[in-house]
Amino acid sequence: MADGPGFRTAIYCAGCLHHCKGCHNPQSWDMAGGHPVSVEDLLADIKSDEFSNVTFSGGDPFYQVEAFTNLARRIKEETTKTIWCWTGFTYEEILADKRLSMLLPYLDVLVDGPFILEQRDTTLLFRGSPNQRIIYLTPKEDDEIPGAVPLMPLR
Amino acid sequence: MVKHVIKRDGRVVDFNNQKIVAAILKAMAVTEEGEDIVLAAKIADAISKNGRDEMGVEEIQDCVENELMNSPRKEVAKRYIAYRNQRNLARKAKTNEIFQTIIDAQANDITRENANMNADTPAGMMMKFASEATKSYVDECLLSGDVREAVAGNYIHIHDKDYYPTKSLTCIQHPLDKILEHGMKAGHGESRPAKRIETASVLACISMETVQNEMHGGQAIPAFDFYLAPFVRKTFEEEVDKVSAICNTDYSFLKEAVIDDYLKHDLIGLQGKERALQHAINQTVSRVHQAMEAFVHNMNTIHSRGGNQVVFSSINYGTDTSAEGRCIIRELLNTTYEGVGNGSTAIFPIQIWKKKRGVSYLPGDRNYDLYKFACRVSARRFFPNFLNLDASFNQDDAWKADDPKRYIHEVATMGCRTRVYGNRFGPKTSIGRGNLSFTTINIVKLAIEAMQEQEDKDRRIQAFFQKLDWALDISAKQLNERFEFQKTAVKKQFPLLMSGLWLGSEKLDDEDSIESVINQGTLSIGFIGLAECLIALIGKHHGESEEAQELGLRIISHMAEKINGFAETFQHNFTFLATPAEGLSGKFTKRDRKTFGVLPGITDKDYYTNSSHIPVYYHCTPEHKAKIEGPYHKYENAGHIFYVEIDGDATHNPEAIMNIVDLMDKYDIGYGSVNHNRNRCLDCGYEDASEGLEVCPHCHGNHIDTLQRITGYLVGTTNRWNSGKLAELKDRVVHK
């Protein structure tokens, strides 16, 4: 349930060079780790679950940006599912890099930035440290409920 | 000449002198000279000739004693007397032992049978004494021989057996409108019809609290929103009068105002009648909120039933789309979200969201906003649960969107899952009806026996079905016997329940028996441990094997069919229950392990799996669980529940709750809820969802309350859980 809102099909890729201290998944750093899976197979998996949306995580998907762009484009063309993507790069770093930003048009939400152990906060929503941000690339669904008491603040 | 024998419970049966012969021979068998059948027959004949037409059991035993004393075999008399005393003593000794554990306030499975009851309080102890004493009375005096044997053999369990002698019924869905519109009489008080929301909400409490004392099960309100909505309007009208008085202006025309939604807004910038209208709305919303808070608070604090239990209360709502109904729902959800007292989760009432396409589920539905809110509230407070009015078996053609009383045709459930809807003897509705009594079959034991008798799989399954039919027959017989006993009660034994709340009861006079109305209720046969049953029969449970699923459905549909047959034969509303087995979950297992030893996957845990659920220890996705468990719900017409365990902080992810309701919608699931973890620091109010939290990270206090759900009810601390349920809790895995 830390992979984003609702049921999600999470795709964990291998390989990450950020090497954040205190990473919850250091076994995924190895760039040569994991095993290859085709976009078709992933797509079939994603489609087989009608209630789940999609999460890209890892590893850092931006180290395989072409493949993920390919997959994300197919998801957007062939389903109505939303895509949340976690990365150790900051949004600004991605924007400044033409190659990395090719994935952005297909994402709904980017959770960005490295994890900073010294700032660790377990009450944060879907993140480990407050420097990380939940960035809505497509408009966030209005979830205001008229007349409801103030809900517990989610940070 | 003795013709009839009056048994201890007053039932009259034909005299059979062979029983006397058998008893004497039994006593003779343990003497040196041994049996003398001629003498035994002579004594039996003498008694049957010389006795009166009708004699009591004890009287006859006295005669046997006298005859034996006057015979040459005085040593047999001694044995006979000793045997009688022994039996009496044994009965008493067992009771005394149990009484002692109650007095010592020892935590054990007797005092913890019911997690909602505090058996340590004086009133709670008093109740346990009575309960333990009546159970043996029932065994000795009220059950027929083969039923008693089936109970003693651990094949069936009679629920609420301690209440059997009281003739009480189990539960009811309150037609609250009757009380709100006509007032009520309870104890020494009489109340007038309600005129405002505060009174209406208090009457709702009193109705449930009073009737709880007249029954042995839960109390529910089937359409909380519909019933209370008119009093929102009345409250609003009162507020209009107040504004008129304060402003010295006649605003009474505002009473006719069309209000789209009762939402609070700032008065700044509003003038004249707009200002008066908004003020009246604001005040109304505040009062409704207070009334809902009082309602929830009362349901959690006022102990009824001898002063040791709060009411097992449930409320159904979600489908009233009127502005007033929506105001009730919104403020109830608001107060539930905020919590009671210093923000603790309210344990009662169990709240149930009535999910219906076109009304309270899909984006665009009038109550979609409140449905989304309900999911958020459930993510923090475990309630509401979700009742799927769209399930194929939860629909009624009589339901019309523009019918102001359409709730009559909407199914409602007791929080624990008990469902009453179909009706052979009156209108199809949940309202004013309830369960009369229920009995659960230990299908695991039947399967273990079949497993040990037959090597061959097909033969084994065949043997199982034969045993199952026997257990079903005896359960039906037992329920019918209890019905025959219950129906002898008279109306005045249930002063409020039978004053019109129970369907048809208003036409009864005080001394009338309740026979003519209780056929509106259901007699339910339940089961426990389908998973273990399947493992015993074919080595796998239905979560892990298609073959097992197929057999599981065969078993359950067979039971459903047979139970429908009982309804025909006995002319009662027999229904089939996925038993919410709280006290039972460990009891059956413990006994079976003693009998059969530790059988892997079957008796190796301290509990049997709840009804037709996949075992709690089995890892699978929520969707797999829904796909497997869904198909059973349509057979289990006396109630069923679907649980999903989720990890992480659910308040961060209310969308997951919505997804689970989507699964219910897709897989024709009737009723369900989401289990998660919620810790609360009792010192500072800090909340989170971490596992095994012992020290508060905020104030470092160690008074952490972790909420869990047990057979549909929430329990704050687990020290009132019995050992079977505790073991089950430890094994629960999240579904992901």
HADDOCK unambig.tbl for C-alpha pairs under 7 A between the chains (distance, minus, plus):
assign (segid A and resid 1 and name CA) (segid B and resid 647 and name CA) 6.45 0.50 0.50
assign (segid A and resid 1 and name CA) (segid B and resid 648 and name CA) 5.68 0.50 0.50
assign (segid A and resid 2 and name CA) (segid B and resid 648 and name CA) 6.87 0.50 0.50
assign (segid A and resid 5 and name CA) (segid B and resid 653 and name CA) 5.19 0.50 0.50
assign (segid A and resid 5 and name CA) (segid B and resid 655 and name CA) 5.64 0.50 0.50
assign (segid A and resid 5 and name CA) (segid B and resid 656 and name CA) 6.60 0.50 0.50
assign (segid A and resid 6 and name CA) (segid B and resid 653 and name CA) 6.16 0.50 0.50
assign (segid A and resid 6 and name CA) (segid B and resid 655 and name CA) 4.27 0.50 0.50
assign (segid A and resid 6 and name CA) (segid B and resid 656 and name CA) 3.72 0.50 0.50
assign (segid A and resid 6 and name CA) (segid B and resid 659 and name CA) 6.28 0.50 0.50
assign (segid A and resid 7 and name CA) (segid B and resid 656 and name CA) 5.66 0.50 0.50
assign (segid A and resid 7 and name CA) (segid B and resid 659 and name CA) 6.56 0.50 0.50
assign (segid A and resid 51 and name CA) (segid B and resid 659 and name CA) 6.57 0.50 0.50
assign (segid A and resid 125 and name CA) (segid B and resid 652 and name CA) 6.33 0.50 0.50
assign (segid A and resid 145 and name CA) (segid B and resid 369 and name CA) 5.96 0.50 0.50
assign (segid A and resid 145 and name CA) (segid B and resid 373 and name CA) 6.75 0.50 0.50
assign (segid A and resid 147 and name CA) (segid B and resid 263 and name CA) 5.73 0.50 0.50
assign (segid A and resid 148 and name CA) (segid B and resid 330 and name CA) 6.95 0.50 0.50
assign (segid A and resid 148 and name CA) (segid B and resid 334 and name CA) 6.09 0.50 0.50
assign (segid A and resid 149 and name CA) (segid B and resid 334 and name CA) 5.69 0.50 0.50
